[in-house]
Amino acid sequence: MDRFILPQGAAAALMPEASYHIPGLFLYSHLVYQCLDMVEAKCGWRIPVKYLYGSPQVLWNGGRVLFKDHGPTIEIVERELRGAVDRGITPLLTFSATSMTEEWLKDRRCNEIMEVLNAVKGGVIVVDPMLQAYIEKHYPDVSIHMSVILSTFAKKEERTVDFYRALSERGDQYVLHPDDNFDLDLLSRVPKENATLLINERCGFGCPQRAEHFRSTTDDMPKVLAGDYAHLSRFLDRCPYTPDRKQGEMKERNETLSVAETVNLYNMGFRTFKLQGRTDIPYVFFFDFLRFALEPEAAFPGVYPIFAYSILDYEKEKRKRRMENA
């Protein structure tokens, strides 16, 4: 009868020594925790999520723009951050605005949130050196993570071993450009001890609009906060890859890695793997998360179809709240 028992413990893991850097903070963190609990209950193994990232709608946010989100209270922010810490997960705020001003540094709401983040010893994902220096000075217990945006703003010929070594030295963690996941010679020589690989990028290889996408979030955020929806960049209306349904008739693959490609990078010595989710529906994100975390022949197909019902319940509840607030 043992063949009807799912793999248990480390045998349930795709990469037993890997850790994961995933979205969901201020978005669907409770769904992430449900997923972790279900895997542990079924497989006796807790997926080692090291970082959970996201941000409320505030001026320094450079991640997902939620047009209907008017921002949680500071009490809800603290509960969200401490909820991750209580599970042994470091909460990361995507304070990755691509350009800052001295006036923006004084933003009251962002500084209130930073006080809480400093108290729980969380981290920030940053781009702008001015913001990084400000946070290091005023919030010393916050870890600094270099955003993938920094490699996105660099040309291919600039993304050398020395470039990544400098990023490695600038922060606690750094992220390589998704295009460089396919440059095995470069990957063999970059610093690995604090490297993160983004493994489910939805853009095509060499996408020329990736930098514009990131800049559009910084440009749009003040307008969203002011309720000025008429002058948003509407970048996704022009993007050929996002949302994913635009790729329905493309023969070109996007940059999401295969399981085999990811395991190969793990065998090269990389240990931290990041998943993006700014434009993914939960069904897609959790499909990626579980297939990159679980043994593929029994554990993954034994968990994901069942967890999909938890996602369905989440979507139903979200629609119910939306109708009640309409």
C-alpha positions as a Markdown table, in Angstrom:
| # | Residue | x | y | z |
|---|---|---|---|---|
| 1 | Met | 0.0 | 0.0 | 0.0 |
| 2 | Asp | 3.0 | 2.3 | 0.3 |
| 3 | Arg | 2.7 | 3.2 | -3.4 |
| 4 | Phe | -0.5 | 5.0 | -2.5 |
| 5 | Ile | 1.2 | 7.3 | 0.0 |
| 6 | Leu | 2.5 | 10.6 | -1.4 |
| 7 | Pro | 6.3 | 11.2 | -1.0 |
| 8 | Gln | 7.0 | 12.3 | 2.5 |
| 9 | Gly | 9.6 | 14.7 | 4.0 |
| 10 | Ala | 12.4 | 15.8 | 1.8 |
| 11 | Ala | 11.3 | 13.2 | -0.8 |
| 12 | Ala | 8.4 | 15.4 | -1.6 |
| 13 | Ala | 10.7 | 18.3 | -2.6 |
| 14 | Leu | 11.8 | 19.0 | -6.1 |
| 15 | Met | 15.0 | 20.7 | -4.7 |
| 16 | Pro | 15.4 | 19.8 | -1.1 |
| 17 | Glu | 17.9 | 22.6 | -0.2 |
| 18 | Ala | 16.2 | 25.3 | -2.2 |
| 19 | Ser | 14.3 | 28.2 | -0.6 |
| 20 | Tyr | 11.6 | 30.3 | -2.2 |
| 21 | His | 10.9 | 34.1 | -2.6 |
| 22 | Ile | 7.3 | 34.5 | -3.5 |
| 23 | Pro | 4.5 | 37.2 | -3.9 |
| 24 | Gly | 1.3 | 37.4 | -1.9 |
| 25 | Leu | 2.0 | 39.9 | 0.9 |
| 26 | Phe | -1.0 | 42.3 | 1.1 |
| 27 | Leu | -2.6 | 40.3 | -1.7 |
| 28 | Tyr | -3.4 | 36.6 | -0.7 |
| 29 | Ser | -1.0 | 35.8 | 2.1 |
| 30 | His | -3.6 | 33.7 | 3.9 |
| 31 | Leu | -3.9 | 31.6 | 0.7 |
| 32 | Val | -0.1 | 31.1 | 0.7 |
| 33 | Tyr | -0.3 | 29.9 | 4.3 |
| 34 | Gln | -3.2 | 27.5 | 3.4 |
| 35 | Cys | -1.0 | 26.1 | 0.7 |
| 36 | Leu | 2.0 | 25.6 | 3.0 |
| 37 | Asp | -0.3 | 23.9 | 5.6 |
| 38 | Met | -1.9 | 21.6 | 3.0 |
| 39 | Val | 1.5 | 20.5 | 1.7 |
| 40 | Glu | 2.8 | 19.8 | 5.2 |
| 41 | Ala | -0.3 | 17.9 | 6.1 |
| 42 | Lys | -0.2 | 15.7 | 2.9 |
| 43 | Cys | 3.6 | 15.4 | 2.5 |
| 44 | Gly | 5.1 | 15.9 | 5.9 |
| 45 | Trp | 7.3 | 18.7 | 4.5 |
| 46 | Arg | 7.0 | 22.4 | 4.8 |
| 47 | Ile | 8.0 | 24.3 | 1.6 |
| 48 | Pro | 10.8 | 26.6 | 2.7 |
| 49 | Val | 9.4 | 30.0 | 1.8 |
| 50 | Lys | 12.1 | 32.4 | 2.9 |
| 51 | Tyr | 10.6 | 35.6 | 1.7 |
| 52 | Leu | 7.0 | 36.8 | 1.0 |
| 53 | Tyr | 6.9 | 40.1 | -0.9 |
| 54 | Gly | 4.4 | 42.8 | -1.7 |
| 55 | Ser | 3.3 | 46.3 | -0.7 |
| 56 | Pro | 0.2 | 48.3 | 0.1 |
| 57 | Gln | -0.6 | 51.1 | -2.3 |
| 58 | Val | 1.9 | 53.8 | -1.2 |
| 59 | Leu | 4.2 | 56.2 | -2.9 |
| 60 | Trp | 7.4 | 54.1 | -2.7 |
| 61 | Asn | 5.7 | 50.9 | -4.1 |
| 62 | Gly | 7.2 | 49.8 | -7.4 |
| 63 | Gly | 5.4 | 46.5 | -7.7 |
| 64 | Arg | 1.8 | 45.6 | -8.4 |
| 65 | Val | -0.7 | 48.5 | -8.9 |
| 66 | Leu | -4.1 | 47.7 | -7.4 |
| 67 | Phe | -6.4 | 50.4 | -8.6 |
| 68 | Lys | -9.2 | 49.7 | -6.2 |
| 69 | Asp | -7.0 | 49.3 | -3.1 |
| 70 | His | -7.2 | 52.5 | -0.9 |
| 71 | Gly | -4.6 | 51.1 | 1.5 |
| 72 | Pro | -4.8 | 49.2 | 4.8 |
| 73 | Thr | -4.6 | 50.8 | 8.2 |
| 74 | Ile | -1.3 | 50.7 | 10.0 |
| 75 | Glu | -2.8 | 48.1 | 12.3 |
| 76 | Ile | -3.6 | 45.8 | 9.3 |
| 77 | Val | -0.1 | 46.4 | 8.0 |
| 78 | Glu | 1.4 | 45.3 | 11.3 |
| 79 | Arg | -0.8 | 42.2 | 11.4 |
| 80 | Glu | 0.2 | 41.3 | 7.9 |
| 81 | Leu | 3.9 | 41.7 | 8.5 |
| 82 | Arg | 3.9 | 39.9 | 11.8 |
| 83 | Gly | 1.8 | 37.1 | 10.3 |
| 84 | Ala | 4.7 | 36.3 | 8.0 |
| 85 | Val | 7.3 | 36.6 | 10.8 |
| 86 | Asp | 5.3 | 34.3 | 13.0 |
| 87 | Arg | 5.6 | 31.6 | 10.3 |
| 88 | Gly | 9.4 | 32.1 | 10.0 |
| 89 | Ile | 9.1 | 34.0 | 6.8 |
| 90 | Thr | 10.7 | 37.4 | 6.2 |
| 91 | Pro | 8.2 | 39.9 | 4.8 |
| 92 | Leu | 9.7 | 42.1 | 2.0 |
| 93 | Leu | 8.1 | 45.4 | 0.9 |
| 94 | Thr | 8.5 | 46.1 | -2.8 |
| 95 | Phe | 9.7 | 49.7 | -2.3 |
| 96 | Ser | 11.2 | 49.6 | -5.7 |
| 97 | Ala | 10.1 | 52.9 | -7.1 |
| 98 | Thr | 12.6 | 53.6 | -9.9 |
| 99 | Ser | 13.3 | 57.2 | -9.0 |
| 100 | Met | 12.9 | 59.1 | -5.7 |
| 101 | Thr | 13.0 | 62.7 | -4.6 |
| 102 | Glu | 13.8 | 64.3 | -1.2 |
| 103 | Glu | 10.2 | 65.1 | -0.9 |
| 104 | Trp | 9.1 | 61.5 | -1.5 |
| 105 | Leu | 11.5 | 60.4 | 1.3 |
| 106 | Lys | 9.4 | 62.4 | 3.8 |
| 107 | Asp | 6.2 | 60.6 | 2.9 |
| 108 | Arg | 4.4 | 60.0 | 6.2 |
| 109 | Arg | 2.6 | 56.8 | 5.3 |
| 110 | Cys | 5.7 | 55.1 | 3.9 |
| 111 | Asn | 7.7 | 56.0 | 7.0 |
| 112 | Glu | 5.0 | 54.7 | 9.3 |
| 113 | Ile | 5.1 | 51.4 | 7.5 |
| 114 | Met | 8.9 | 51.4 | 7.7 |
| 115 | Glu | 8.7 | 51.8 | 11.5 |
| 116 | Val | 6.7 | 48.6 | 11.7 |
| 117 | Leu | 8.9 | 46.8 | 9.3 |
| 118 | Asn | 12.0 | 47.8 | 11.3 |
| 119 | Ala | 10.3 | 46.5 | 14.5 |
| 120 | Val | 9.7 | 43.0 | 12.9 |
| 121 | Lys | 13.1 | 43.0 | 11.2 |
| 122 | Gly | 11.7 | 42.6 | 7.7 |
| 123 | Gly | 13.2 | 43.7 | 4.4 |
| 124 | Val | 12.8 | 46.0 | 1.5 |
| 125 | Ile | 13.3 | 45.5 | -2.3 |
| 126 | Val | 14.9 | 48.7 | -3.6 |
| 127 | Val | 16.2 | 50.3 | -6.8 |
| 128 | Asp | 16.9 | 53.9 | -6.0 |
| 129 | Pro | 20.2 | 54.5 | -4.2 |
| 130 | Met | 18.7 | 57.5 | -2.4 |
| 131 | Leu | 16.0 | 55.4 | -0.9 |
| 132 | Gln | 18.4 | 52.6 | 0.0 |
| 133 | Ala | 20.7 | 55.1 | 1.9 |
| 134 | Tyr | 17.7 | 56.6 | 3.7 |
| 135 | Ile | 16.4 | 53.2 | 4.9 |
| 136 | Glu | 19.9 | 52.1 | 6.0 |
| 137 | Lys | 20.3 | 55.3 | 8.0 |
| 138 | His | 16.8 | 55.4 | 9.6 |
| 139 | Tyr | 15.7 | 51.8 | 9.8 |
| 140 | Pro | 18.9 | 49.7 | 10.5 |
| 141 | Asp | 17.1 | 46.4 | 11.3 |
| 142 | Val | 15.6 | 46.2 | 7.8 |
| 143 | Ser | 17.5 | 44.0 | 5.3 |
| 144 | Ile | 18.2 | 45.4 | 1.8 |
| 145 | His | 17.3 | 43.4 | -1.3 |
| 146 | Met | 18.3 | 44.6 | -4.8 |
| 147 | Ser | 15.4 | 44.5 | -7.2 |
| 148 | Val | 15.5 | 42.7 | -10.5 |
| 149 | Ile | 14.8 | 46.1 | -12.0 |
| 150 | Leu | 18.4 | 47.1 | -11.6 |
| 151 | Ser | 19.5 | 44.3 | -14.0 |
| 152 | Thr | 16.6 | 45.2 | -16.3 |
| 153 | Phe | 18.0 | 48.8 | -16.7 |
| 154 | Ala | 21.4 | 47.4 | -17.7 |
| 155 | Lys | 22.2 | 46.4 | -21.3 |
| 156 | Lys | 23.2 | 42.8 | -22.0 |
| 157 | Glu | 26.8 | 43.8 | -22.5 |
| 158 | Glu | 26.8 | 45.6 | -19.1 |
| 159 | Arg | 25.5 | 42.5 | -17.2 |
| 160 | Thr | 28.9 | 41.0 | -16.5 |
| 161 | Val | 30.3 | 39.1 | -13.6 |
| 162 | Asp | 31.6 | 42.4 | -12.2 |
| 163 | Phe | 28.1 | 44.0 | -12.5 |
| 164 | Tyr | 26.5 | 41.2 | -10.5 |
| 165 | Arg | 29.4 | 41.1 | -8.0 |
| 166 | Ala | 28.7 | 44.8 | -7.3 |
| 167 | Leu | 25.0 | 44.1 | -6.9 |
| 168 | Ser | 25.9 | 41.2 | -4.5 |
| 169 | Glu | 28.0 | 43.6 | -2.4 |
| 170 | Arg | 25.3 | 46.3 | -2.4 |
| 171 | Gly | 22.6 | 44.3 | -0.6 |
| 172 | Asp | 21.7 | 41.2 | 1.3 |
| 173 | Gln | 20.2 | 39.6 | -1.8 |
| 174 | Tyr | 20.3 | 40.4 | -5.5 |
| 175 | Val | 18.3 | 39.1 | -8.5 |
| 176 | Leu | 19.7 | 38.2 | -11.9 |
| 177 | His | 18.1 | 39.3 | -15.1 |
| 178 | Pro | 15.7 | 36.6 | -16.4 |
| 179 | Asp | 17.5 | 36.6 | -19.8 |
| 180 | Asp | 20.7 | 35.6 | -18.0 |
| 181 | Asn | 19.1 | 32.4 | -16.7 |
| 182 | Phe | 20.0 | 31.0 | -20.1 |
| 183 | Asp | 23.7 | 32.2 | -20.0 |
| 184 | Leu | 25.2 | 29.2 | -18.2 |
| 185 | Asp | 28.8 | 30.5 | -18.6 |
| 186 | Leu | 27.9 | 33.8 | -16.8 |
| 187 | Leu | 25.9 | 31.9 | -14.2 |
| 188 | Ser | 28.8 | 29.6 | -13.4 |
| 189 | Arg | 30.9 | 32.7 | -12.4 |
| 190 | Val | 28.5 | 35.1 | -10.6 |
| 191 | Pro | 28.3 | 35.2 | -6.8 |
| 192 | Lys | 25.9 | 32.5 | -5.7 |
| 193 | Glu | 25.7 | 32.9 | -1.9 |
| 194 | Asn | 23.2 | 35.7 | -2.1 |
| 195 | Ala | 21.9 | 35.3 | -5.6 |
| 196 | Thr | 18.2 | 34.9 | -6.5 |
| 197 | Leu | 16.9 | 33.6 | -9.8 |
| 198 | Leu | 13.5 | 34.7 | -11.1 |
| 199 | Ile | 12.2 | 31.5 | -12.7 |
| 200 | Asn | 8.7 | 32.2 | -14.0 |
| 201 | Glu | 9.2 | 35.4 | -16.0 |
| 202 | Arg | 6.3 | 35.9 | -18.5 |
| 203 | Cys | 8.1 | 38.2 | -20.9 |
| 204 | Gly | 9.8 | 36.9 | -24.0 |
| 205 | Phe | 13.6 | 36.7 | -24.2 |
| 206 | Gly | 15.1 | 40.1 | -24.8 |
| 207 | Cys | 11.8 | 41.9 | -24.3 |
| 208 | Pro | 12.5 | 45.6 | -25.2 |
| 209 | Gln | 9.6 | 46.9 | -23.1 |
| 210 | Arg | 10.6 | 45.4 | -19.8 |
| 211 | Ala | 12.2 | 48.5 | -18.4 |
| 212 | Glu | 9.3 | 50.7 | -19.5 |
| 213 | His | 6.9 | 48.3 | -17.6 |
| 214 | Phe | 8.8 | 49.0 | -14.4 |
| 215 | Arg | 9.0 | 52.7 | -14.9 |
| 216 | Ser | 5.3 | 52.9 | -15.6 |
| 217 | Thr | 4.5 | 51.6 | -12.1 |
| 218 | Thr | 6.5 | 54.5 | -10.5 |
| 219 | Asp | 4.9 | 57.0 | -12.9 |
| 220 | Asp | 1.4 | 55.7 | -12.2 |
| 221 | Met | 1.6 | 55.4 | -8.4 |
| 222 | Pro | 1.2 | 59.1 | -7.5 |
| 223 | Lys | -1.7 | 59.3 | -9.9 |
| 224 | Val | -3.4 | 56.2 | -8.4 |
| 225 | Leu | -3.0 | 57.7 | -4.9 |
| 226 | Ala | -4.5 | 60.9 | -6.1 |
| 227 | Gly | -7.4 | 59.2 | -7.8 |
| 228 | Asp | -6.3 | 60.4 | -11.2 |
| 229 | Tyr | -7.1 | 57.4 | -13.3 |
| 230 | Ala | -7.5 | 59.3 | -16.5 |
| 231 | His | -3.8 | 59.9 | -17.0 |
| 232 | Leu | -2.3 | 56.5 | -16.2 |
| 233 | Ser | 0.2 | 55.0 | -18.6 |
| 234 | Arg | -2.0 | 52.0 | -19.4 |
| 235 | Phe | 1.2 | 50.1 | -20.1 |
| 236 | Leu | -0.4 | 46.6 | -20.2 |
| 237 | Asp | -2.6 | 47.8 | -23.0 |
| 238 | Arg | 0.5 | 48.0 | -25.2 |
| 239 | Cys | 2.4 | 45.0 | -23.7 |
| 240 | Pro | 2.5 | 42.0 | -26.2 |
| 241 | Tyr | 3.1 | 39.5 | -23.4 |
| 242 | Thr | 0.9 | 40.4 | -20.4 |
| 243 | Pro | -1.7 | 39.3 | -19.4 |
| 244 | Asp | -0.6 | 35.8 | -20.5 |
| 245 | Arg | -3.7 | 35.2 | -22.6 |
| 246 | Lys | -2.1 | 37.5 | -25.2 |
| 247 | Gln | 0.4 | 34.7 | -25.8 |
| 248 | Gly | -2.3 | 32.3 | -26.9 |
| 249 | Glu | -1.2 | 32.1 | -30.5 |
| 250 | Met | 2.5 | 32.7 | -30.1 |
| 251 | Lys | 4.9 | 29.9 | -31.1 |
| 252 | Glu | 7.6 | 31.7 | -29.0 |
| 253 | Arg | 8.0 | 30.5 | -25.4 |
| 254 | Asn | 8.2 | 33.0 | -22.7 |
| 255 | Glu | 11.1 | 33.0 | -20.2 |
| 256 | Thr | 9.4 | 30.8 | -17.6 |
| 257 | Leu | 11.9 | 28.0 | -17.0 |
| 258 | Ser | 11.1 | 24.3 | -17.2 |
| 259 | Val | 11.4 | 22.1 | -14.2 |
| 260 | Ala | 14.5 | 20.5 | -15.8 |
| 261 | Glu | 16.1 | 23.9 | -16.5 |
| 262 | Thr | 15.5 | 25.0 | -12.9 |
| 263 | Val | 16.9 | 21.8 | -11.4 |
| 264 | Asn | 20.0 | 22.3 | -13.6 |
| 265 | Leu | 20.5 | 25.8 | -12.0 |
| 266 | Tyr | 20.0 | 24.3 | -8.6 |
| 267 | Asn | 22.7 | 21.7 | -9.4 |
| 268 | Met | 25.0 | 24.6 | -10.4 |
| 269 | Gly | 24.8 | 25.9 | -6.8 |
| 270 | Phe | 21.9 | 28.4 | -6.8 |
| 271 | Arg | 19.6 | 28.0 | -3.8 |
| 272 | Thr | 17.1 | 30.9 | -3.8 |
| 273 | Phe | 14.4 | 30.9 | -6.4 |
| 274 | Lys | 11.9 | 33.8 | -6.9 |
| 275 | Leu | 8.5 | 33.7 | -8.5 |
| 276 | Gln | 6.8 | 36.7 | -9.9 |
| 277 | Gly | 3.1 | 37.2 | -9.6 |
| 278 | Arg | 2.2 | 40.8 | -10.3 |
| 279 | Thr | 0.0 | 40.0 | -13.2 |
| 280 | Asp | -0.8 | 36.3 | -12.6 |
| 281 | Ile | -4.2 | 35.0 | -11.5 |
| 282 | Pro | -3.9 | 32.8 | -8.3 |
| 283 | Tyr | -4.4 | 29.6 | -10.3 |
| 284 | Val | -1.4 | 30.3 | -12.4 |
| 285 | Phe | 0.9 | 31.5 | -9.6 |
| 286 | Phe | 0.2 | 28.5 | -7.4 |
| 287 | Phe | 0.6 | 26.1 | -10.3 |
| 288 | Asp | 4.1 | 27.6 | -10.8 |
| 289 | Phe | 4.9 | 27.6 | -7.1 |
| 290 | Leu | 4.0 | 24.0 | -6.5 |
| 291 | Arg | 5.5 | 22.6 | -9.7 |
| 292 | Phe | 8.8 | 24.3 | -8.8 |
| 293 | Ala | 8.7 | 23.2 | -5.2 |
| 294 | Leu | 7.3 | 19.6 | -5.2 |
| 295 | Glu | 8.5 | 16.3 | -6.6 |
| 296 | Pro | 6.8 | 16.2 | -10.1 |
| 297 | Glu | 5.5 | 12.7 | -10.5 |
| 298 | Ala | 3.4 | 12.2 | -7.3 |
| 299 | Ala | 3.6 | 15.1 | -4.9 |
| 300 | Phe | 2.7 | 17.9 | -7.4 |
| 301 | Pro | -0.2 | 16.2 | -9.0 |
| 302 | Gly | -1.3 | 14.9 | -5.6 |
| 303 | Val | -1.5 | 18.4 | -4.2 |
| 304 | Tyr | -2.3 | 21.1 | -6.8 |
| 305 | Pro | -5.7 | 19.8 | -8.0 |
| 306 | Ile | -6.9 | 19.7 | -4.4 |
| 307 | Phe | -5.5 | 23.1 | -3.5 |
| 308 | Ala | -7.2 | 24.5 | -6.6 |
| 309 | Tyr | -10.5 | 24.3 | -4.6 |
| 310 | Ser | -9.0 | 26.6 | -2.0 |
| 311 | Ile | -8.3 | 29.1 | -4.7 |
| 312 | Leu | -11.9 | 28.7 | -6.0 |
| 313 | Asp | -13.2 | 29.5 | -2.5 |
| 314 | Tyr | -10.9 | 32.5 | -2.3 |
| 315 | Glu | -12.1 | 33.8 | -5.6 |
| 316 | Lys | -15.8 | 33.3 | -4.6 |
| 317 | Glu | -15.2 | 35.2 | -1.3 |
| 318 | Lys | -13.4 | 38.0 | -3.2 |
| 319 | Arg | -16.3 | 38.4 | -5.6 |
| 320 | Lys | -18.7 | 38.4 | -2.7 |
| 321 | Arg | -16.8 | 41.2 | -0.9 |
| 322 | Arg | -16.6 | 43.2 | -4.2 |
| 323 | Met | -20.4 | 43.0 | -4.7 |
| 324 | Glu | -21.0 | 44.0 | -1.0 |
| 325 | Asn | -18.8 | 47.1 | -1.4 |
| 326 | Ala | -20.2 | 48.1 | -4.8 |
